[in-house]
Amino acid sequence: MAVKWEEWYKIRRDELTENIGKISAFSVRGSNSEWDTYILQQLRSFLDAIDMAWRDIGELFKRNNELIKRLEKRDNDITDVLVRVQDWMKKYQPILDAMDEEYDVLGKVKKK
């Protein structure tokens, strides 16, 4: 995405400044060349600012994707732990239930 943007940006920027430069240089009109140069500089600066913003957006997309991958990994890790706990419960819950019943029975026996 970044390479395509960079190519597109450079082509459009150069075409725009070149075409405006040609219009400024070859049109018959009463204008000041300093003003034309100023406009070209401002347009180029504006396009450069857009390019910087787009690059920052590209970096944000990369960081967002990295965060999504990290969250997915943590989600998978949590799922693995929960599966292990469920397996443990399936294996040991009957034993714990039996011990609980025995404890209840022993608790009802009165000491003499």
N, C-alpha and C positions, 0 to 999 in steps of 0.2 A: 504494500500500500504506500509506503513512504517513497519508494523509488518511482512509482507511477506519479505520485503527487509532485515530486521534485522535477521530474521531466516535464509534466504538464505546466507546472508553475514557471519554469525557466522559459519554455517556449512562449507561453502567453505573455509573460513579462517583456520578453525581448520583442515580440511582435507588436505589442501595444506601444512600447516606447519608440520603436522604429517607425511605426506607422504615424504616430503623432508627430514624431520628428520630421518625417517626410512632408506631412501636411503643413507643418510650421515653416519648413524651409522652402517648399515649392508653391505654396498658395500665394495668390496675389491678394494681399489684404494689408490693411494698415495696422500692424501690430508691433509690439516691442519684442525683440529677440530675448531680452532678459526675462520678460514675462513668460515666454514660451519655455525657456530653460527652467525657470522656476516651476512651472506646471509639470514638466517632465520629471524633475527631481522629486516633486511631491507625489506624483503617481508611482514612481519607482519605490519611494520610501513606504508608501501605502502597501504596495505589493510585497515588499520585504516584510512588513509587519504581519501581513496575512500569512506569509510563509512561516514566520516564527510561531505564530499561533497554531498553524496546522501541525508543525513539528511537535509542539507541546501537546496537542491533542493526540497525536500518534503515540507519544510517550505515555500519556494517561491511559490509552487503550492497552498498551503493553503491560503497564502496572496493574490495570484492572484484570487482565487475563491471568497474570501471575497470582493475584489475590484469589481469583475464582479457583484456580488449580489448587492453591494451598487449602482453601476452604473445602473443596471436594475431597482432598486427601484427608483432612481432619474428620470430615463426615464419614469417610470410609473407615478410618481408624476407630471412631466412636461406634460405628456399626459392628465392627469386628469385636470390640469389647462387649457390646450388648449381646452379641451372639454367644460369646463365651460364657457370660453370666447366665443366659438362658440355658445353655448346655449344662452348666454347673447346677442350676436349679432343678433341671429335669433329673439329673443324676442323684443329687443329695436331698432334694425336698422330701421324698418318701422317708428317708432315714430321719430327717429332722422332725417330720410329722410324728413318726413312731416314738421318738425320744420325747416329744412334747406330750404325747398321750401317757407315756410311762411316768413323766414328771407329774402330770395331773393325778395319776393313780397314787404315786408315792406321796403326794401332797395331802391326799385324803386320809392316809393312814395316820392314825394318832399314836403318839408315843405313850407308852405305858409308864 
